[in-house]
Amino acid sequence: MRNKFLPFSPPLIEDDEINEVIHTLRSDWITTGPKVKQFEKEFADFTGAPSALAVSSATDALQLSLAAFDVGAGDEVITTTFTFCSTIHVIEHIGAKPVLVDIEEKTLTIHPDMVIQKINKKTKAIIPVHIYGHPCRMDELTDIARKYSLILIEDAAHALPSYHNGRLIGSPIKGIRWASCFSFYATKNITTAEGGMITGEESFIDKARIWSLHGMSKDAWKRYSGSGSWHYEVVVPGFKCNMTDIQASIGIHQLKKLLKFQKRRREIAEMYNSAFANIPELELPHVRTDCEHSWHIYAIRLNLNMLSINRDQFIDELLKRNIGASVHFIPNHIQPYYRNKYGYKPEDFPVAWREYFRLISLPIYPRMSNDDVNDVIEAVLDIVNKHKR
Ligand SMILES: Cc1ncc(COP(=O)(O)O)c(C=O)c1O
């Protein structure tokens, strides 16, 4: 057994990020400035998007996107119960109504047929969540958005880099209004400690940029620099969620390493897949053949009828063996706020409700050595062997 605790998901920060932050701190320009511009440009180039806007989190990216697409009071936005709570909170924040739907059993992504069932005259947008880094059925969702003139805002917090049918998530979606929202939270595939990015068409990103800085007219961030002007106009009641140059200093170097990080995540996923392939007590992640997974989260599902312990006890057993684990996510319709406001019952979304009790996210991150991965494998197999029914 390991004698040192293996954390669930620590970041990988090296000297180049640290030196860039120091350079920024010494530069006299620490908030939104040239490094944010560089990060935005390099991110847009990486995804192939016409434009990108760096912000303080994916939560803000989602909220800004809704605001910049003029979604608000009286509108409905369809998303899934099986996501992090902030995907849904932002719809509440802008005064629209979140309309939740269930997920597909295998990939745990939003079910396009269920989306169709919820569309009515008030529906304005869909927020598909590429959960764990597995892309939703974007072709079908794009057809639905086109047919009903809806906006598609991708929650791509986990999906860097993920591909569906050859399309890198974050690149343009033809024929509809779209935006993609990424997270650089500390556990994400690349980090800026806290941070996020929106990709979209140029005119949309220009509008979102104004919403991100108090609703102040173009280039307000420059107003204290030599090339800026003190004068500004407030054109919308905007938010305050611009990214700082300190955060972008980290992001610029993390982005350069993304494909290297990704290769390591894939190797770890393959090690888990082959070690657990013939263990009937475990169900492994499903990846549709038209998708490439970002492996942000590697979640196994327990076949509970073959085990004498439940999911929570399984996680306790992992902890006893010094392995960190987690659960993604508690379905939001059972959270008190949403349950009380909308009167949801657990069985309203039977797939999310049932699968939630079987899920365990195992550690997966570039800093893990092969020995770390083997320790996780050994611990999981040991628990299964000791608690077979
Ligand atoms: C699916 C999903 N959406 C949105 C977010 C929000 O990201 P952030 O912490 O950058 O606001 C998260 C965060 O973990 C997430 O998992």
Ligand as a Chemical Component Dictionary entry (heavy atoms), coordinates in Angstrom:
data_LIG
# 
_chem_comp.id                   LIG 
_chem_comp.type                 NON-POLYMER 
_chem_comp.pdbx_formal_charge   0 
_chem_comp.three_letter_code    LIG 
# 
loop_
_chem_comp_atom.comp_id 
_chem_comp_atom.atom_id 
_chem_comp_atom.alt_atom_id 
_chem_comp_atom.type_symbol 
_chem_comp_atom.charge 
_chem_comp_atom.model_Cartn_x 
_chem_comp_atom.model_Cartn_y 
_chem_comp_atom.model_Cartn_z 
_chem_comp_atom.pdbx_ordinal 
LIG C1 C1 C 0 -19.169 21.005 -16.127 1  
LIG C2 C2 C 0 -18.678 22.263 -15.474 2  
LIG N1 N1 N 0 -19.153 23.449 -15.912 3  
LIG C3 C3 C 0 -18.734 24.613 -15.378 4  
LIG C4 C4 C 0 -17.805 24.633 -14.363 5  
LIG C5 C5 C 0 -17.390 25.941 -13.783 6  
LIG O1 O1 O 0 -16.014 26.184 -13.965 7  
LIG P1 P1 P 0 -15.300 27.350 -13.164 8  
LIG O2 O2 O 0 -14.837 26.772 -11.862 9  
LIG O3 O3 O 0 -14.137 27.737 -14.035 10 
LIG O4 O4 O 0 -16.266 28.445 -12.979 11 
LIG C6 C6 C 0 -17.271 23.439 -13.882 12 
LIG C7 C7 C 0 -16.284 23.448 -12.813 13 
LIG O5 O5 O 0 -15.740 22.492 -12.359 14 
LIG C8 C8 C 0 -17.724 22.217 -14.441 15 
LIG O6 O6 O 0 -17.264 21.041 -13.993 16 
# 
loop_
_chem_comp_bond.comp_id 
_chem_comp_bond.atom_id_1 
_chem_comp_bond.atom_id_2 
_chem_comp_bond.value_order 
_chem_comp_bond.pdbx_ordinal 
LIG C1 C2 SING 1  
LIG C2 N1 SING 2  
LIG C2 C8 DOUB 3  
LIG N1 C3 DOUB 4  
LIG C3 C4 SING 5  
LIG C4 C5 SING 6  
LIG C4 C6 DOUB 7  
LIG C5 O1 SING 8  
LIG O1 P1 SING 9  
LIG P1 O2 DOUB 10 
LIG P1 O3 SING 11 
LIG P1 O4 SING 12 
LIG C6 C7 SING 13 
LIG C6 C8 SING 14 
LIG C7 O5 DOUB 15 
LIG C8 O6 SING 16 
# 
